[in-house]
Amino acid sequence: MKIVVNVFLKAGVLDSQGKAVHHALESLHFNNVSDVRIGKQIVMNMNENDEKKAMADATKMCEELLANTVIEDYTIELVK
């Protein structure tokens, strides 16, 4: 089964990469963009048939490795 994890900075954490992209967009005259936040997406194929177990394992992966939970939040999506 496929698991999609999206990791992004928590609200209130400065996103310097997002600010740089926002500034670049403005310099290219895309003035309708009010804010940019940069994150990462991790797509995994898991050899697991139990959805609850797959979600539990993905959560543990996020908590232990994939996300810095001090400054980042994450979402996990099961793709069938």
mmCIF file of the N, C-alpha and C atoms, coordinates in Angstrom:
data_MODEL
# 
_entry.id   MODEL 
# 
loop_
_atom_site.group_PDB 
_atom_site.id 
_atom_site.type_symbol 
_atom_site.label_atom_id 
_atom_site.label_alt_id 
_atom_site.label_comp_id 
_atom_site.label_asym_id 
_atom_site.label_entity_id 
_atom_site.label_seq_id 
_atom_site.pdbx_PDB_ins_code 
_atom_site.Cartn_x 
_atom_site.Cartn_y 
_atom_site.Cartn_z 
_atom_site.occupancy 
_atom_site.B_iso_or_equiv 
_atom_site.pdbx_formal_charge 
_atom_site.auth_seq_id 
_atom_site.auth_comp_id 
_atom_site.auth_asym_id 
_atom_site.auth_atom_id 
_atom_site.pdbx_PDB_model_num 
ATOM 1   N N  . MET A 1 1  ? 0.842  -1.173 0.000   1.00 0.00 ? 1  MET A N  1 
ATOM 2   C CA . MET A 1 1  ? 0.000  0.000  0.000   1.00 0.00 ? 1  MET A CA 1 
ATOM 3   C C  . MET A 1 1  ? 0.880  1.225  0.000   1.00 0.00 ? 1  MET A C  1 
ATOM 4   N N  . LYS A 1 2  ? 0.347  2.308  -0.534  1.00 0.00 ? 2  LYS A N  1 
ATOM 5   C CA . LYS A 1 2  ? 1.114  3.540  -0.663  1.00 0.00 ? 2  LYS A CA 1 
ATOM 6   C C  . LYS A 1 2  ? 0.736  4.498  0.464   1.00 0.00 ? 2  LYS A C  1 
ATOM 7   N N  . ILE A 1 3  ? 1.764  5.083  1.080   1.00 0.00 ? 3  ILE A N  1 
ATOM 8   C CA . ILE A 1 3  ? 1.599  6.086  2.129   1.00 0.00 ? 3  ILE A CA 1 
ATOM 9   C C  . ILE A 1 3  ? 2.248  7.374  1.635   1.00 0.00 ? 3  ILE A C  1 
ATOM 10  N N  . VAL A 1 4  ? 1.529  8.489  1.779   1.00 0.00 ? 4  VAL A N  1 
ATOM 11  C CA . VAL A 1 4  ? 2.063  9.803  1.428   1.00 0.00 ? 4  VAL A CA 1 
ATOM 12  C C  . VAL A 1 4  ? 2.154  10.630 2.701   1.00 0.00 ? 4  VAL A C  1 
ATOM 13  N N  . VAL A 1 5  ? 3.355  11.093 2.998   1.00 0.00 ? 5  VAL A N  1 
ATOM 14  C CA . VAL A 1 5  ? 3.599  11.911 4.180   1.00 0.00 ? 5  VAL A CA 1 
ATOM 15  C C  . VAL A 1 5  ? 3.972  13.313 3.710   1.00 0.00 ? 5  VAL A C  1 
ATOM 16  N N  . ASN A 1 6  ? 3.268  14.312 4.218   1.00 0.00 ? 6  ASN A N  1 
ATOM 17  C CA . ASN A 1 6  ? 3.598  15.708 3.950   1.00 0.00 ? 6  ASN A CA 1 
ATOM 18  C C  . ASN A 1 6  ? 4.120  16.316 5.242   1.00 0.00 ? 6  ASN A C  1 
ATOM 19  N N  . VAL A 1 7  ? 5.308  16.902 5.172   1.00 0.00 ? 7  VAL A N  1 
ATOM 20  C CA . VAL A 1 7  ? 5.952  17.521 6.322   1.00 0.00 ? 7  VAL A CA 1 
ATOM 21  C C  . VAL A 1 7  ? 6.079  19.009 6.037   1.00 0.00 ? 7  VAL A C  1 
ATOM 22  N N  . PHE A 1 8  ? 5.697  19.830 7.012   1.00 0.00 ? 8  PHE A N  1 
ATOM 23  C CA . PHE A 1 8  ? 5.723  21.282 6.819   1.00 0.00 ? 8  PHE A CA 1 
ATOM 24  C C  . PHE A 1 8  ? 6.007  21.961 8.148   1.00 0.00 ? 8  PHE A C  1 
ATOM 25  N N  . LEU A 1 9  ? 6.557  23.172 8.060   1.00 0.00 ? 9  LEU A N  1 
ATOM 26  C CA . LEU A 1 9  ? 6.882  23.922 9.263   1.00 0.00 ? 9  LEU A CA 1 
ATOM 27  C C  . LEU A 1 9  ? 5.619  24.308 10.014  1.00 0.00 ? 9  LEU A C  1 
ATOM 28  N N  . LYS A 1 10 ? 5.706  24.280 11.336  1.00 0.00 ? 10 LYS A N  1 
ATOM 29  C CA . LYS A 1 10 ? 4.582  24.696 12.166  1.00 0.00 ? 10 LYS A CA 1 
ATOM 30  C C  . LYS A 1 10 ? 4.321  26.188 11.966  1.00 0.00 ? 10 LYS A C  1 
ATOM 31  N N  . ALA A 1 11 ? 3.083  26.585 12.196  1.00 0.00 ? 11 ALA A N  1 
ATOM 32  C CA . ALA A 1 11 ? 2.716  28.001 12.123  1.00 0.00 ? 11 ALA A CA 1 
ATOM 33  C C  . ALA A 1 11 ? 3.591  28.768 13.116  1.00 0.00 ? 11 ALA A C  1 
ATOM 34  N N  . GLY A 1 12 ? 4.080  29.899 12.700  1.00 0.00 ? 12 GLY A N  1 
ATOM 35  C CA . GLY A 1 12 ? 4.905  30.720 13.570  1.00 0.00 ? 12 GLY A CA 1 
ATOM 36  C C  . GLY A 1 12 ? 6.390  30.467 13.427  1.00 0.00 ? 12 GLY A C  1 
ATOM 37  N N  . VAL A 1 13 ? 6.779  29.367 12.773  1.00 0.00 ? 13 VAL A N  1 
ATOM 38  C CA . VAL A 1 13 ? 8.191  29.089 12.531  1.00 0.00 ? 13 VAL A CA 1 
ATOM 39  C C  . VAL A 1 13 ? 8.596  29.783 11.241  1.00 0.00 ? 13 VAL A C  1 
ATOM 40  N N  . LEU A 1 14 ? 9.660  30.571 11.296  1.00 0.00 ? 14 LEU A N  1 
ATOM 41  C CA . LEU A 1 14 ? 10.130 31.316 10.126  1.00 0.00 ? 14 LEU A CA 1 
ATOM 42  C C  . LEU A 1 14 ? 10.521 30.349 9.010   1.00 0.00 ? 14 LEU A C  1 
ATOM 43  N N  . ASP A 1 15 ? 9.991  30.578 7.834   1.00 0.00 ? 15 ASP A N  1 
ATOM 44  C CA . ASP A 1 15 ? 10.289 29.763 6.664   1.00 0.00 ? 15 ASP A CA 1 
ATOM 45  C C  . ASP A 1 15 ? 11.120 30.609 5.706   1.00 0.00 ? 15 ASP A C  1 
ATOM 46  N N  . SER A 1 16 ? 12.424 30.632 5.906   1.00 0.00 ? 16 SER A N  1 
ATOM 47  C CA . SER A 1 16 ? 13.291 31.478 5.080   1.00 0.00 ? 16 SER A CA 1 
ATOM 48  C C  . SER A 1 16 ? 13.289 31.046 3.624   1.00 0.00 ? 16 SER A C  1 
ATOM 49  N N  . GLN A 1 17 ? 13.167 29.766 3.372   1.00 0.00 ? 17 GLN A N  1 
ATOM 50  C CA . GLN A 1 17 ? 13.091 29.276 1.995   1.00 0.00 ? 17 GLN A CA 1 
ATOM 51  C C  . GLN A 1 17 ? 11.799 29.748 1.337   1.00 0.00 ? 17 GLN A C  1 
ATOM 52  N N  . GLY A 1 18 ? 10.709 29.685 2.066   1.00 0.00 ? 18 GLY A N  1 
ATOM 53  C CA . GLY A 1 18 ? 9.438  30.180 1.550   1.00 0.00 ? 18 GLY A CA 1 
ATOM 54  C C  . GLY A 1 18 ? 9.478  31.673 1.263   1.00 0.00 ? 18 GLY A C  1 
ATOM 55  N N  . LYS A 1 19 ? 10.116 32.434 2.158   1.00 0.00 ? 19 LYS A N  1 
ATOM 56  C CA . LYS A 1 19 ? 10.256 33.884 1.949   1.00 0.00 ? 19 LYS A CA 1 
ATOM 57  C C  . LYS A 1 19 ? 11.061 34.176 0.691   1.00 0.00 ? 19 LYS A C  1 
ATOM 58  N N  . ALA A 1 20 ? 12.138 33.416 0.470   1.00 0.00 ? 20 ALA A N  1 
ATOM 59  C CA . ALA A 1 20 ? 12.967 33.617 -0.720  1.00 0.00 ? 20 ALA A CA 1 
ATOM 60  C C  . ALA A 1 20 ? 12.174 33.331 -1.993  1.00 0.00 ? 20 ALA A C  1 
ATOM 61  N N  . VAL A 1 21 ? 11.385 32.259 -1.975  1.00 0.00 ? 21 VAL A N  1 
ATOM 62  C CA . VAL A 1 21 ? 10.567 31.929 -3.148  1.00 0.00 ? 21 VAL A CA 1 
ATOM 63  C C  . VAL A 1 21 ? 9.498  33.002 -3.360  1.00 0.00 ? 21 VAL A C  1 
ATOM 64  N N  . HIS A 1 22 ? 8.886  33.463 -2.276  1.00 0.00 ? 22 HIS A N  1 
ATOM 65  C CA . HIS A 1 22 ? 7.878  34.515 -2.385  1.00 0.00 ? 22 HIS A CA 1 
ATOM 66  C C  . HIS A 1 22 ? 8.478  35.771 -3.003  1.00 0.00 ? 22 HIS A C  1 
ATOM 67  N N  . HIS A 1 23 ? 9.656  36.153 -2.543  1.00 0.00 ? 23 HIS A N  1 
ATOM 68  C CA . HIS A 1 23 ? 10.330 37.335 -3.094  1.00 0.00 ? 23 HIS A CA 1 
ATOM 69  C C  . HIS A 1 23 ? 10.631 37.137 -4.586  1.00 0.00 ? 23 HIS A C  1 
ATOM 70  N N  . ALA A 1 24 ? 11.096 35.931 -4.950  1.00 0.00 ? 24 ALA A N  1 
ATOM 71  C CA . ALA A 1 24 ? 11.394 35.645 -6.358  1.00 0.00 ? 24 ALA A CA 1 
ATOM 72  C C  . ALA A 1 24 ? 10.133 35.713 -7.212  1.00 0.00 ? 24 ALA A C  1 
ATOM 73  N N  . LEU A 1 25 ? 9.026  35.208 -6.689  1.00 0.00 ? 25 LEU A N  1 
ATOM 74  C CA . LEU A 1 25 ? 7.761  35.284 -7.436  1.00 0.00 ? 25 LEU A CA 1 
ATOM 75  C C  . LEU A 1 25 ? 7.335  36.728 -7.648  1.00 0.00 ? 25 LEU A C  1 
ATOM 76  N N  . GLU A 1 26 ? 7.482  37.544 -6.611  1.00 0.00 ? 26 GLU A N  1 
ATOM 77  C CA . GLU A 1 26 ? 7.155  38.966 -6.757  1.00 0.00 ? 26 GLU A CA 1 
ATOM 78  C C  . GLU A 1 26 ? 8.043  39.628 -7.802  1.00 0.00 ? 26 GLU A C  1 
ATOM 79  N N  . SER A 1 27 ? 9.323  39.266 -7.835  1.00 0.00 ? 27 SER A N  1 
ATOM 80  C CA . SER A 1 27 ? 10.229 39.867 -8.826  1.00 0.00 ? 27 SER A CA 1 
ATOM 81  C C  . SER A 1 27 ? 9.868  39.442 -10.246 1.00 0.00 ? 27 SER A C  1 
ATOM 82  N N  . LEU A 1 28 ? 9.151  38.326 -10.362 1.00 0.00 ? 28 LEU A N  1 
ATOM 83  C CA . LEU A 1 28 ? 8.666  37.866 -11.667 1.00 0.00 ? 28 LEU A CA 1 
ATOM 84  C C  . LEU A 1 28 ? 7.244  38.357 -11.944 1.00 0.00 ? 28 LEU A C  1 
ATOM 85  N N  . HIS A 1 29 ? 6.790  39.298 -11.117 1.00 0.00 ? 29 HIS A N  1 
ATOM 86  C CA . HIS A 1 29 ? 5.489  39.960 -11.260 1.00 0.00 ? 29 HIS A CA 1 
ATOM 87  C C  . HIS A 1 29 ? 4.298  39.054 -10.956 1.00 0.00 ? 29 HIS A C  1 
ATOM 88  N N  . PHE A 1 30 ? 4.503  38.037 -10.121 1.00 0.00 ? 30 PHE A N  1 
ATOM 89  C CA . PHE A 1 30 ? 3.384  37.245 -9.612  1.00 0.00 ? 30 PHE A CA 1 
ATOM 90  C C  . PHE A 1 30 ? 2.969  37.871 -8.278  1.00 0.00 ? 30 PHE A C  1 
ATOM 91  N N  . ASN A 1 31 ? 2.275  38.985 -8.366  1.00 0.00 ? 31 ASN A N  1 
ATOM 92  C CA . ASN A 1 31 ? 1.954  39.762 -7.175  1.00 0.00 ? 31 ASN A CA 1 
ATOM 93  C C  . ASN A 1 31 ? 0.695  39.288 -6.456  1.00 0.00 ? 31 ASN A C  1 
ATOM 94  N N  . ASN A 1 32 ? 0.035  38.276 -6.966  1.00 0.00 ? 32 ASN A N  1 
ATOM 95  C CA . ASN A 1 32 ? -1.186 37.783 -6.328  1.00 0.00 ? 32 ASN A CA 1 
ATOM 96  C C  . ASN A 1 32 ? -0.906 36.693 -5.291  1.00 0.00 ? 32 ASN A C  1 
ATOM 97  N N  . VAL A 1 33 ? 0.358  36.385 -5.042  1.00 0.00 ? 33 VAL A N  1 
ATOM 98  C CA . VAL A 1 33 ? 0.737  35.386 -4.037  1.00 0.00 ? 33 VAL A CA 1 
ATOM 99  C C  . VAL A 1 33 ? 1.013  36.119 -2.730  1.00 0.00 ? 33 VAL A C  1 
ATOM 100 N N  . SER A 1 34 ? 0.298  35.759 -1.669  1.00 0.00 ? 34 SER A N  1 
ATOM 101 C CA . SER A 1 34 ? 0.457  36.485 -0.406  1.00 0.00 ? 34 SER A CA 1 
ATOM 102 C C  . SER A 1 34 ? 1.442  35.815 0.554   1.00 0.00 ? 34 SER A C  1 
ATOM 103 N N  . ASP A 1 35 ? 1.685  34.516 0.401   1.00 0.00 ? 35 ASP A N  1 
ATOM 104 C CA . ASP A 1 35 ? 2.601  33.827 1.303   1.00 0.00 ? 35 ASP A CA 1 
ATOM 105 C C  . ASP A 1 35 ? 3.026  32.517 0.668   1.00 0.00 ? 35 ASP A C  1 
ATOM 106 N N  . VAL A 1 36 ? 4.229  32.073 0.971   1.00 0.00 ? 36 VAL A N  1 
ATOM 107 C CA . VAL A 1 36 ? 4.739  30.800 0.468   1.00 0.00 ? 36 VAL A CA 1 
ATOM 108 C C  . VAL A 1 36 ? 5.354  30.045 1.637   1.00 0.00 ? 36 VAL A C  1 
ATOM 109 N N  . ARG A 1 37 ? 4.999  28.785 1.771   1.00 0.00 ? 37 ARG A N  1 
ATOM 110 C CA . ARG A 1 37 ? 5.593  27.897 2.774   1.00 0.00 ? 37 ARG A CA 1 
ATOM 111 C C  . ARG A 1 37 ? 6.135  26.686 2.023   1.00 0.00 ? 37 ARG A C  1 
ATOM 112 N N  . ILE A 1 38 ? 7.344  26.293 2.339   1.00 0.00 ? 38 ILE A N  1 
ATOM 113 C CA . ILE A 1 38 ? 7.991  25.167 1.680   1.00 0.00 ? 38 ILE A CA 1 
ATOM 114 C C  . ILE A 1 38 ? 7.939  23.964 2.616   1.00 0.00 ? 38 ILE A C  1 
ATOM 115 N N  . GLY A 1 39 ? 7.627  22.813 2.063   1.00 0.00 ? 39 GLY A N  1 
ATOM 116 C CA . GLY A 1 39 ? 7.605  21.578 2.832   1.00 0.00 ? 39 GLY A CA 1 
ATOM 117 C C  . GLY A 1 39 ? 8.230  20.460 2.024   1.00 0.00 ? 39 GLY A C  1 
ATOM 118 N N  . LYS A 1 40 ? 8.002  19.247 2.469   1.00 0.00 ? 40 LYS A N  1 
ATOM 119 C CA . LYS A 1 40 ? 8.508  18.101 1.729   1.00 0.00 ? 40 LYS A CA 1 
ATOM 120 C C  . LYS A 1 40 ? 7.451  17.004 1.720   1.00 0.00 ? 40 LYS A C  1 
ATOM 121 N N  . GLN A 1 41 ? 7.495  16.186 0.689   1.00 0.00 ? 41 GLN A N  1 
ATOM 122 C CA . GLN A 1 41 ? 6.561  15.072 0.567   1.00 0.00 ? 41 GLN A CA 1 
ATOM 123 C C  . GLN A 1 41 ? 7.364  13.790 0.432   1.00 0.00 ? 41 GLN A C  1 
ATOM 124 N N  . ILE A 1 42 ? 6.977  12.799 1.210   1.00 0.00 ? 42 ILE A N  1 
ATOM 125 C CA . ILE A 1 42 ? 7.629  11.493 1.179   1.00 0.00 ? 42 ILE A CA 1 
ATOM 126 C C  . ILE A 1 42 ? 6.568  10.475 0.770   1.00 0.00 ? 42 ILE A C  1 
ATOM 127 N N  . VAL A 1 43 ? 6.828  9.732  -0.291  1.00 0.00 ? 43 VAL A N  1 
ATOM 128 C CA . VAL A 1 43 ? 5.900  8.712  -0.778  1.00 0.00 ? 43 VAL A CA 1 
ATOM 129 C C  . VAL A 1 43 ? 6.560  7.355  -0.570  1.00 0.00 ? 43 VAL A C  1 
ATOM 130 N N  . MET A 1 44 ? 5.859  6.472  0.135   1.00 0.00 ? 44 MET A N  1 
ATOM 131 C CA . MET A 1 44 ? 6.408  5.150  0.452   1.00 0.00 ? 44 MET A CA 1 
ATOM 132 C C  . MET A 1 44 ? 5.440  4.068  0.018   1.00 0.00 ? 44 MET A C  1 
ATOM 133 N N  . ASN A 1 45 ? 5.979  3.006  -0.545  1.00 0.00 ? 45 ASN A N  1 
ATOM 134 C CA . ASN A 1 45 ? 5.213  1.790  -0.797  1.00 0.00 ? 45 ASN A CA 1 
ATOM 135 C C  . ASN A 1 45 ? 5.545  0.832  0.334   1.00 0.00 ? 45 ASN A C  1 
ATOM 136 N N  . MET A 1 46 ? 4.525  0.424  1.065   1.00 0.00 ? 46 MET A N  1 
ATOM 137 C CA . MET A 1 46 ? 4.728  -0.455 2.208   1.00 0.00 ? 46 MET A CA 1 
ATOM 138 C C  . MET A 1 46 ? 4.153  -1.839 1.913   1.00 0.00 ? 46 MET A C  1 
ATOM 139 N N  . ASN A 1 47 ? 4.875  -2.850 2.337   1.00 0.00 ? 47 ASN A N  1 
ATOM 140 C CA . ASN A 1 47 ? 4.404  -4.234 2.224   1.00 0.00 ? 47 ASN A CA 1 
ATOM 141 C C  . ASN A 1 47 ? 3.592  -4.554 3.469   1.00 0.00 ? 47 ASN A C  1 
ATOM 142 N N  . GLU A 1 48 ? 2.407  -3.989 3.514   1.00 0.00 ? 48 GLU A N  1 
ATOM 143 C CA . GLU A 1 48 ? 1.524  -4.143 4.673   1.00 0.00 ? 48 GLU A CA 1 
ATOM 144 C C  . GLU A 1 48 ? 0.090  -4.138 4.169   1.00 0.00 ? 48 GLU A C  1 
ATOM 145 N N  . ASN A 1 49 ? -0.713 -5.092 4.627   1.00 0.00 ? 49 ASN A N  1 
ATOM 146 C CA . ASN A 1 49 ? -2.112 -5.170 4.220   1.00 0.00 ? 49 ASN A CA 1 
ATOM 147 C C  . ASN A 1 49 ? -3.059 -4.583 5.255   1.00 0.00 ? 49 ASN A C  1 
ATOM 148 N N  . ASP A 1 50 ? -2.597 -4.445 6.473   1.00 0.00 ? 50 ASP A N  1 
ATOM 149 C CA . ASP A 1 50 ? -3.417 -3.906 7.560   1.00 0.00 ? 50 ASP A CA 1 
ATOM 150 C C  . ASP A 1 50 ? -3.265 -2.386 7.587   1.00 0.00 ? 50 ASP A C  1 
ATOM 151 N N  . GLU A 1 51 ? -4.352 -1.671 7.261   1.00 0.00 ? 51 GLU A N  1 
ATOM 152 C CA . GLU A 1 51 ? -4.303 -0.214 7.183   1.00 0.00 ? 51 GLU A CA 1 
ATOM 153 C C  . GLU A 1 51 ? -3.919 0.434  8.510   1.00 0.00 ? 51 GLU A C  1 
ATOM 154 N N  . LYS A 1 52 ? -4.467 -0.078 9.609   1.00 0.00 ? 52 LYS A N  1 
ATOM 155 C CA . LYS A 1 52 ? -4.155 0.490  10.931  1.00 0.00 ? 52 LYS A CA 1 
ATOM 156 C C  . LYS A 1 52 ? -2.676 0.314  11.259  1.00 0.00 ? 52 LYS A C  1 
ATOM 157 N N  . LYS A 1 53 ? -2.126 -0.833 10.937  1.00 0.00 ? 53 LYS A N  1 
ATOM 158 C CA . LYS A 1 53 ? -0.701 -1.091 11.187  1.00 0.00 ? 53 LYS A CA 1 
ATOM 159 C C  . LYS A 1 53 ? 0.157  -0.190 10.308  1.00 0.00 ? 53 LYS A C  1 
ATOM 160 N N  . ALA A 1 54 ? -0.222 -0.029 9.039   1.00 0.00 ? 54 ALA A N  1 
ATOM 161 C CA . ALA A 1 54 ? 0.535  0.838  8.135   1.00 0.00 ? 54 ALA A CA 1 
ATOM 162 C C  . ALA A 1 54 ? 0.530  2.286  8.637   1.00 0.00 ? 54 ALA A C  1 
ATOM 163 N N  . MET A 1 55 ? -0.624 2.772  9.081   1.00 0.00 ? 55 MET A N  1 
ATOM 164 C CA . MET A 1 55 ? -0.705 4.137  9.605   1.00 0.00 ? 55 MET A CA 1 
ATOM 165 C C  . MET A 1 55 ? 0.107  4.279  10.890  1.00 0.00 ? 55 MET A C  1 
ATOM 166 N N  . ALA A 1 56 ? 0.047  3.276  11.750  1.00 0.00 ? 56 ALA A N  1 
ATOM 167 C CA . ALA A 1 56 ? 0.819  3.310  12.997  1.00 0.00 ? 56 ALA A CA 1 
ATOM 168 C C  . ALA A 1 56 ? 2.320  3.328  12.694  1.00 0.00 ? 56 ALA A C  1 
ATOM 169 N N  . ASP A 1 57 ? 2.742  2.494  11.747  1.00 0.00 ? 57 ASP A N  1 
ATOM 170 C CA . ASP A 1 57 ? 4.157  2.468  11.377  1.00 0.00 ? 57 ASP A CA 1 
ATOM 171 C C  . ASP A 1 57 ? 4.591  3.801  10.765  1.00 0.00 ? 57 ASP A C  1 
ATOM 172 N N  . ALA A 1 58 ? 3.764  4.366  9.899   1.00 0.00 ? 58 ALA A N  1 
ATOM 173 C CA . ALA A 1 58 ? 4.090  5.645  9.274   1.00 0.00 ? 58 ALA A CA 1 
ATOM 174 C C  . ALA A 1 58 ? 4.178  6.753  10.323  1.00 0.00 ? 58 ALA A C  1 
ATOM 175 N N  . THR A 1 59 ? 3.278  6.727  11.291  1.00 0.00 ? 59 THR A N  1 
ATOM 176 C CA . THR A 1 59 ? 3.318  7.714  12.367  1.00 0.00 ? 59 THR A CA 1 
ATOM 177 C C  . THR A 1 59 ? 4.619  7.589  13.151  1.00 0.00 ? 59 THR A C  1 
ATOM 178 N N  . LYS A 1 60 ? 4.999  6.374  13.463  1.00 0.00 ? 60 LYS A N  1 
ATOM 179 C CA . LYS A 1 60 ? 6.247  6.152  14.198  1.00 0.00 ? 60 LYS A CA 1 
ATOM 180 C C  . LYS A 1 60 ? 7.444  6.632  13.381  1.00 0.00 ? 60 LYS A C  1 
ATOM 181 N N  . MET A 1 61 ? 7.428  6.385  12.070  1.00 0.00 ? 61 MET A N  1 
ATOM 182 C CA . MET A 1 61 ? 8.506  6.859  11.195  1.00 0.00 ? 61 MET A CA 1 
ATOM 183 C C  . MET A 1 61 ? 8.613  8.387  11.241  1.00 0.00 ? 61 MET A C  1 
ATOM 184 N N  . CYS A 1 62 ? 7.460  9.048  11.204  1.00 0.00 ? 62 CYS A N  1 
ATOM 185 C CA . CYS A 1 62 ? 7.449  10.513 11.254  1.00 0.00 ? 62 CYS A CA 1 
ATOM 186 C C  . CYS A 1 62 ? 7.992  11.023 12.576  1.00 0.00 ? 62 CYS A C  1 
ATOM 187 N N  . GLU A 1 63 ? 7.545  10.426 13.651  1.00 0.00 ? 63 GLU A N  1 
ATOM 188 C CA . GLU A 1 63 ? 7.956  10.862 14.987  1.00 0.00 ? 63 GLU A CA 1 
ATOM 189 C C  . GLU A 1 63 ? 9.445  10.621 15.240  1.00 0.00 ? 63 GLU A C  1 
ATOM 190 N N  . GLU A 1 64 ? 9.998  9.560  14.653  1.00 0.00 ? 64 GLU A N  1 
ATOM 191 C CA . GLU A 1 64 ? 11.376 9.195  14.940  1.00 0.00 ? 64 GLU A CA 1 
ATOM 192 C C  . GLU A 1 64 ? 12.382 9.672  13.896  1.00 0.00 ? 64 GLU A C  1 
ATOM 193 N N  . LEU A 1 65 ? 11.937 9.930  12.652  1.00 0.00 ? 65 LEU A N  1 
ATOM 194 C CA . LEU A 1 65 ? 12.911 10.234 11.607  1.00 0.00 ? 65 LEU A CA 1 
ATOM 195 C C  . LEU A 1 65 ? 12.465 11.292 10.599  1.00 0.00 ? 65 LEU A C  1 
ATOM 196 N N  . LEU A 1 66 ? 11.276 11.136 10.059  1.00 0.00 ? 66 LEU A N  1 
ATOM 197 C CA . LEU A 1 66 ? 10.897 11.937 8.894   1.00 0.00 ? 66 LEU A CA 1 
ATOM 198 C C  . LEU A 1 66 ? 10.584 13.391 9.198   1.00 0.00 ? 66 LEU A C  1 
ATOM 199 N N  . ALA A 1 67 ? 10.141 13.695 10.413  1.00 0.00 ? 67 ALA A N  1 
ATOM 200 C CA . ALA A 1 67 ? 9.790  15.070 10.777  1.00 0.00 ? 67 ALA A CA 1 
ATOM 201 C C  . ALA A 1 67 ? 10.517 15.474 12.053  1.00 0.00 ? 67 ALA A C  1 
ATOM 202 N N  . ASN A 1 68 ? 10.921 16.717 12.103  1.00 0.00 ? 68 ASN A N  1 
ATOM 203 C CA . ASN A 1 68 ? 11.448 17.293 13.339  1.00 0.00 ? 68 ASN A CA 1 
ATOM 204 C C  . ASN A 1 68 ? 10.250 17.884 14.062  1.00 0.00 ? 68 ASN A C  1 
ATOM 205 N N  . THR A 1 69 ? 9.668  17.111 14.958  1.00 0.00 ? 69 THR A N  1 
ATOM 206 C CA . THR A 1 69 ? 8.377  17.487 15.549  1.00 0.00 ? 69 THR A CA 1 
ATOM 207 C C  . THR A 1 69 ? 8.449  18.703 16.458  1.00 0.00 ? 69 THR A C  1 
ATOM 208 N N  . VAL A 1 70 ? 9.636  19.207 16.729  1.00 0.00 ? 70 VAL A N  1 
ATOM 209 C CA . VAL A 1 70 ? 9.765  20.453 17.491  1.00 0.00 ? 70 VAL A CA 1 
ATOM 210 C C  . VAL A 1 70 ? 9.308  21.627 16.634  1.00 0.00 ? 70 VAL A C  1 
ATOM 211 N N  . ILE A 1 71 ? 9.656  21.598 15.343  1.00 0.00 ? 71 ILE A N  1 
ATOM 212 C CA . ILE A 1 71 ? 9.334  22.729 14.462  1.00 0.00 ? 71 ILE A CA 1 
ATOM 213 C C  . ILE A 1 71 ? 8.459  22.345 13.279  1.00 0.00 ? 71 ILE A C  1 
ATOM 214 N N  . GLU A 1 72 ? 8.193  21.050 13.088  1.00 0.00 ? 72 GLU A N  1 
ATOM 215 C CA . GLU A 1 72 ? 7.430  20.610 11.925  1.00 0.00 ? 72 GLU A CA 1 
ATOM 216 C C  . GLU A 1 72 ? 6.195  19.807 12.323  1.00 0.00 ? 72 GLU A C  1 
ATOM 217 N N  . ASP A 1 73 ? 5.152  19.944 11.524  1.00 0.00 ? 73 ASP A N  1 
ATOM 218 C CA . ASP A 1 73 ? 3.964  19.104 11.605  1.00 0.00 ? 73 ASP A CA 1 
ATOM 219 C C  . ASP A 1 73 ? 3.974  18.196 10.392  1.00 0.00 ? 73 ASP A C  1 
ATOM 220 N N  . TYR A 1 74 ? 3.113  17.195 10.413  1.00 0.00 ? 74 TYR A N  1 
ATOM 221 C CA . TYR A 1 74 ? 3.028  16.289 9.265   1.00 0.00 ? 74 TYR A CA 1 
ATOM 222 C C  . TYR A 1 74 ? 1.606  15.759 9.131   1.00 0.00 ? 74 TYR A C  1 
ATOM 223 N N  . THR A 1 75 ? 1.295  15.337 7.921   1.00 0.00 ? 75 THR A N  1 
ATOM 224 C CA . THR A 1 75 ? 0.055  14.621 7.663   1.00 0.00 ? 75 THR A CA 1 
ATOM 225 C C  . THR A 1 75 ? 0.423  13.306 6.978   1.00 0.00 ? 75 THR A C  1 
ATOM 226 N N  . ILE A 1 76 ? -0.417 12.312 7.208   1.00 0.00 ? 76 ILE A N  1 
ATOM 227 C CA . ILE A 1 76 ? -0.206 11.004 6.598   1.00 0.00 ? 76 ILE A CA 1 
ATOM 228 C C  . ILE A 1 76 ? -1.463 10.626 5.838   1.00 0.00 ? 76 ILE A C  1 
ATOM 229 N N  . GLU A 1 77 ? -1.282 10.213 4.603   1.00 0.00 ? 77 GLU A N  1 
ATOM 230 C CA . GLU A 1 77 ? -2.418 9.819  3.768   1.00 0.00 ? 77 GLU A CA 1 
ATOM 231 C C  . GLU A 1 77 ? -2.178 8.414  3.225   1.00 0.00 ? 77 GLU A C  1 
ATOM 232 N N  . LEU A 1 78 ? -3.175 7.581  3.368   1.00 0.00 ? 78 LEU A N  1 
ATOM 233 C CA . LEU A 1 78 ? -3.143 6.236  2.818   1.00 0.00 ? 78 LEU A CA 1 
ATOM 234 C C  . LEU A 1 78 ? -3.778 6.292  1.428   1.00 0.00 ? 78 LEU A C  1 
ATOM 235 N N  . VAL A 1 79 ? -3.031 5.875  0.420   1.00 0.00 ? 79 VAL A N  1 
ATOM 236 C CA . VAL A 1 79 ? -3.525 5.888  -0.959  1.00 0.00 ? 79 VAL A CA 1 
ATOM 237 C C  . VAL A 1 79 ? -3.809 4.467  -1.377  1.00 0.00 ? 79 VAL A C  1 
ATOM 238 N N  . LYS A 1 80 ? -5.070 4.219  -1.738  1.00 0.00 ? 80 LYS A N  1 
ATOM 239 C CA . LYS A 1 80 ? -5.450 2.853  -2.125  1.00 0.00 ? 80 LYS A CA 1 
ATOM 240 C C  . LYS A 1 80 ? -5.331 2.661  -3.614  1.00 0.00 ? 80 LYS A C  1 
# 
